[in-house]
Amino acid sequence: MIRRFVRHQVGDYATWRAVYDGFDSERRVMGVVGAAVYRGLDDGNDVTVWHDFTTRVAAEAFAGSDRLQAVMHDAGVVGAPTIWFVSEA
C-alpha cells in the first residue's frame, strides 16, 4: 500500500470540500482505494489529505494527472501543495 499525503491552503474550505467530494468517483477510477481529510486546528483552510493506492505507479500517475491539477484549481487551492509518498514500515 502506498499513501500519498498532500497539504495545501485553500481559499474557502466549504468550496474546496464540495469540489473534493464531487471528485470522489473519479478518484476511485484513478486508483484511490482509501482517503481522509484533515483541517488545521488554528486555520480551517489549512487542509491535509491522504490517499491510498495499491502501487507506486498508480500513486504517481494520479499525482501527475492533468485532471487532478484542474480539480485542485477549481477547488481553490492556493499556492503549491506539499506532497509526499510513504509506505507502511
N, C-alpha and C positions, 0 to 999 in steps of 0.2 A: 504494500500500500504506500502510495506517495501522497503526501499532504502539501498543498500549496497555501501559504499564508500571504495575504495582501492587507496592507494598512494604508489608508488614504483619508484625506479630508474630503468632505462632501459639502456642497453649498447649503443643502437642506436635507436632513435625514429622512423626513417623510416622503419627499420626492424621490430620493435615492432608493428608499425601500420599495416603493411602488414599482419602479423600473426593475430593480433586482428581483422582486417576486415574480414579475411578469416574464422574466428571462428564465425561469426555473425549468420549463420543459426543454428549452433549447440547451441549457447547461447539461442536462442529463444526456441528451443526444450527443453532446460534445465530449462525453466521458466522465462527467462528475457523478460520483457514486455516494457522496456524503458532503454535507456542508453545515456551517454555523456562522452566525453573525454576532459580533460584539461591538458595543459602543463605549467610548471613553466615559469615565465617571464624571470628569470635570468638563468635558466637551462632547456633547452628544453627536456632533458632526465629525468626530474622530472615530472612524469605523475600521475594524479589523474583521476580515472574513477568512475562513479556511475552506478549502475544497479538497476532497479526497479523490484519487484516481487509482486505477489498478496498475498503471505503468507510468514510468517517467516520460515516455514518448507521448502518451495521452495528455499528461500534465503540461508539458512544454508546448504541445500543439494548441491546447486551449489558451494558454497564456499568450501565445503569439498570434492568435487569430484576429483578423480584421473585425469580425463580428463582435468579439469581446470589447475591442477598443471603441467601437461605435456605441455599444451599450453603456460603457463607462462614461463616455462623453454625454450621452443623452441623460444619464442619471445625475450628472452634475458633479463628477469627481473633479476636485480642484488640485492642480499640480500633478507631479509624477508620484505614483504609488511606490511604496517599498514592498518588494516581493521576494519571498524566499521559499525554497522547497526543502522538505525533510522526509526521512523515512524513520519508522519506529526502530529504536535501538534495543 
